């Protein structure tokens, strides 16, 4: 019965469903796990980077966490080519705002601008939804550290902790049990992210081939490290200090 209503994105089924949008969300469920945790002193993203072919050159391997501007980053789950288009659009929107107003774009405003574009691809004929979901972590002077998630329908929401991609249901269940509101520091968020990924990923332990893990955001950016675990921490006067490994982040 659904075959009569899933050929175009603009046709509703008798149940009020848009099947093409639901199919786009199914693509996300087969992607690598991405999770975000909002802490008292920062925000963290963790992503599973899948490299299933030993001949693949890791130097040119696709990213999972993207820097959008000095204060915002995102992690993606879904079709990589769609993610590249959306992340480039996010960067353009942020830079146009900076050029026009001479100040960084607020995090939620950037998320809203992209979600308007994603929603349009579910409403007009001749287009298909983007098969990618995004987690955004950011900081602005209005609301401080923030964590958002958006899906192919153009819907978005703010979260304290969430997960997208493969095994997201079990990861969210673990986050519900272990997340302590008001008590979550960046160090404990880092430990929780490693614990969740270790339990939900299809390997016995985290490895450099299977994970690209936590990054916390500051008002400035530290250089990337090749280590599995890396983090940015805000300290006095907006300077940045990076810590590597699984130990506590001060």
C-alpha positions as CSV (number, residue, x, y, z in Angstrom):
1,X,0.0,0.0,0.0
2,X,2.8,2.4,0.8
3,X,4.3,2.0,-2.7
4,X,1.6,4.4,-4.0
5,X,2.8,7.2,-1.7
6,X,6.6,6.9,-1.5
7,X,7.6,7.9,-5.0
8,X,7.5,11.6,-4.3
9,X,8.5,13.5,-1.2
10,X,5.5,15.8,-1.2
11,X,2.8,13.1,-1.2
12,X,1.2,12.2,2.2
13,X,0.0,8.7,2.9
14,X,-3.5,8.2,4.3
15,X,-1.9,7.9,7.7
16,X,-0.3,11.4,7.3
17,X,3.2,10.1,6.7
18,X,5.9,11.2,4.3
19,X,7.7,7.9,3.5
20,X,10.7,9.5,1.7
21,X,11.5,11.4,4.9
22,X,11.2,8.2,6.9
23,X,13.5,6.4,4.5
24,X,16.1,9.2,4.9
25,X,16.0,8.7,8.6
26,X,16.5,4.9,8.1
27,X,19.8,5.7,6.3
28,X,21.0,7.4,9.5
29,X,20.4,4.2,11.5
30,X,23.1,2.5,9.5
31,X,25.8,5.1,10.0
32,X,28.5,5.3,12.6
33,X,27.5,6.3,16.2
34,X,27.7,10.0,17.2
35,X,26.8,11.2,20.6
36,X,26.9,14.5,22.4
37,X,26.9,15.4,26.1
38,X,26.3,18.9,27.6
39,X,28.4,19.4,30.8
40,X,28.6,22.3,33.3
41,X,31.9,23.5,32.0
42,X,31.7,22.5,28.3
43,X,30.1,20.4,25.7
44,X,31.4,17.2,24.1
45,X,31.0,15.3,20.9
46,X,32.1,11.8,20.2
47,X,31.9,9.9,16.9
48,X,32.7,6.5,15.6
49,X,34.8,6.7,12.5
50,X,34.3,3.6,10.4
51,X,37.2,2.3,8.3
52,X,36.2,-1.2,7.3
53,X,38.7,-1.5,4.4
54,X,42.4,-2.0,5.1
55,X,43.4,-0.5,1.8
56,X,41.6,2.8,2.5
57,X,44.0,5.7,2.9
58,X,43.2,7.2,6.3
59,X,44.8,10.6,5.3
60,X,41.9,11.2,2.9
61,X,39.3,9.5,5.0
62,X,36.0,11.4,5.5
63,X,35.5,13.4,8.6
64,X,32.9,12.8,11.3
65,X,33.4,16.0,13.3
66,X,33.5,19.4,11.4
67,X,34.6,22.8,12.6
68,X,32.0,25.4,11.4
69,X,33.4,28.5,12.9
70,X,35.4,29.5,16.0
71,X,32.6,28.6,18.4
72,X,30.5,25.9,16.7
73,X,31.2,22.4,15.5
74,X,29.0,19.5,14.4
75,X,29.1,15.7,14.0
76,X,27.2,13.9,11.2
77,X,25.6,10.5,10.8
78,X,24.2,9.4,7.4
79,X,25.2,9.9,3.8
80,X,28.6,11.5,3.7
81,X,28.1,13.4,0.5
82,X,24.9,15.0,1.9
83,X,26.8,15.9,5.0
84,X,29.5,17.6,3.0
85,X,26.9,19.8,1.3
86,X,25.2,20.7,4.6
87,X,28.4,21.5,6.5
88,X,29.6,23.7,3.7
89,X,26.3,25.5,3.8
90,X,26.6,26.0,7.5
91,X,30.0,27.6,7.1
92,X,28.7,29.9,4.4
93,X,25.7,31.0,6.6
94,X,28.0,31.6,9.6
95,X,30.5,33.6,7.6
96,X,27.8,35.8,5.9
97,X,26.4,36.6,9.4
98,X,29.9,37.5,10.6
99,X,30.5,39.7,7.6
100,X,27.2,41.5,8.0
101,X,27.0,41.9,11.8
102,X,30.7,41.8,12.8
103,X,30.0,39.2,15.5
104,X,29.7,35.4,15.6
105,X,26.3,33.9,14.7
106,X,24.4,32.5,17.7
107,X,24.4,28.7,17.8
108,X,20.6,28.1,17.7
109,X,20.2,30.7,14.9
110,X,22.7,28.8,12.7
111,X,20.9,25.5,13.4
112,X,17.5,27.1,12.6
113,X,18.8,28.5,9.3
114,X,20.0,25.1,8.1
115,X,16.8,23.3,9.3
116,X,14.8,25.7,7.1
117,X,16.7,24.5,4.1
118,X,16.3,20.8,5.1
119,X,12.6,21.3,5.6
120,X,12.2,22.9,2.1
121,X,13.7,19.7,0.6
122,X,10.7,17.8,2.0
123,X,8.1,20.2,0.7
124,X,9.0,21.0,-2.9
125,X,8.9,18.6,-5.8
126,X,12.0,17.4,-7.7
127,X,14.1,17.2,-4.6
128,X,14.8,14.5,-2.0
129,X,15.5,14.9,1.8
130,X,19.1,15.0,2.9
131,X,19.9,11.6,4.4
132,X,21.9,12.9,7.3
133,X,21.4,13.9,10.9
134,X,23.6,16.4,12.7
135,X,24.7,17.0,16.3
136,X,25.8,20.6,16.9
137,X,27.9,21.8,19.8
138,X,28.5,25.4,20.3
139,X,28.9,28.4,22.6
140,X,27.6,31.9,22.4
141,X,27.3,34.9,24.8
142,X,23.5,34.5,25.1
143,X,23.1,30.9,26.3
144,X,26.7,29.6,26.9
145,X,27.4,26.0,25.9
146,X,24.7,24.3,23.8
147,X,23.9,21.0,22.2
148,X,21.4,20.5,19.4
149,X,20.3,17.7,17.1
150,X,18.5,18.0,13.7
151,X,17.1,15.3,11.4
152,X,16.2,15.1,7.7
153,X,12.7,16.5,8.3
154,X,14.2,19.9,9.4
155,X,13.1,19.4,13.0
156,X,15.6,20.2,15.7
157,X,15.8,20.3,19.4
158,X,18.2,21.2,22.3
159,X,19.5,18.3,24.3
160,X,21.5,17.6,27.5
161,X,22.7,14.3,26.1
162,X,21.8,12.4,23.0
163,X,23.0,10.0,20.3
164,X,22.4,9.4,16.6
165,X,23.5,6.6,14.2
166,X,23.9,2.9,14.7
167,X,22.8,1.5,18.1
168,X,21.5,5.0,19.1
169,X,18.6,3.5,21.1
170,X,20.8,1.6,23.4
171,X,23.2,4.5,23.7
172,X,20.4,6.9,24.7
173,X,19.2,4.4,27.2
174,X,22.7,4.3,28.8
175,X,22.9,8.1,28.8
176,X,19.5,8.3,30.6
177,X,20.8,6.0,33.3
178,X,24.2,7.6,33.8
179,X,23.7,11.3,33.0
180,X,23.6,13.3,36.2
181,X,22.0,16.7,35.6
182,X,23.8,19.5,37.3
183,X,26.7,17.3,38.3
184,X,28.2,16.5,34.9
185,X,31.7,17.9,34.5
186,X,33.6,17.7,31.2
187,X,35.9,15.0,32.7
188,X,32.9,12.9,33.7
189,X,31.2,13.5,30.3
190,X,34.4,12.3,28.6
191,X,34.4,9.1,30.7
192,X,30.7,8.5,30.0
193,X,31.2,9.0,26.3
194,X,33.9,6.4,26.2
195,X,31.8,4.0,28.2
196,X,28.8,4.4,26.0
197,X,30.8,4.0,22.8
198,X,32.6,1.0,24.2
199,X,29.3,-0.7,25.0
200,X,27.5,0.1,21.8
201,X,30.1,-0.2,19.1
202,X,30.6,-3.6,17.5
203,X,34.1,-4.1,18.9
204,X,35.5,-5.2,22.2
205,X,37.5,-2.0,22.7
206,X,38.0,1.4,21.2
207,X,40.7,1.6,18.6
208,X,42.2,4.2,16.3
209,X,40.4,2.6,13.4
210,X,37.0,2.6,15.0
211,X,36.7,5.9,16.8
212,X,37.1,9.6,16.5
213,X,36.1,10.7,20.0
214,X,35.3,13.5,22.3
215,X,35.9,17.1,21.5
216,X,34.7,19.8,23.9
217,X,34.3,23.3,22.6
218,X,35.9,26.6,23.7
219,X,35.8,30.1,22.4
220,X,39.0,29.4,20.5
221,X,40.3,26.2,18.9
222,X,43.3,24.0,19.7
223,X,45.0,22.2,16.9
224,X,43.8,18.7,16.1
225,X,45.6,15.7,17.6
226,X,45.9,12.2,16.1
227,X,44.9,10.6,19.4
228,X,41.7,8.8,19.8
229,X,40.5,11.0,22.6
230,X,41.0,14.8,22.4
231,X,39.4,17.7,24.1
232,X,39.3,21.5,24.3
233,X,38.7,23.1,27.7
234,X,37.9,26.8,28.4
235,X,40.2,28.4,30.9
236,X,40.7,32.0,32.1
237,X,40.8,34.8,29.5
238,X,39.5,32.5,26.7
239,X,42.8,30.6,26.3
240,X,42.7,27.0,25.4
241,X,44.4,24.0,26.9
242,X,44.2,20.5,25.4
243,X,44.6,17.2,27.1
244,X,45.1,13.8,25.5
245,X,44.2,10.3,26.7
246,X,41.5,9.0,28.9
247,X,42.5,10.7,32.1
248,X,40.6,13.6,33.7
249,X,40.5,16.9,31.9
250,X,41.2,19.7,34.3
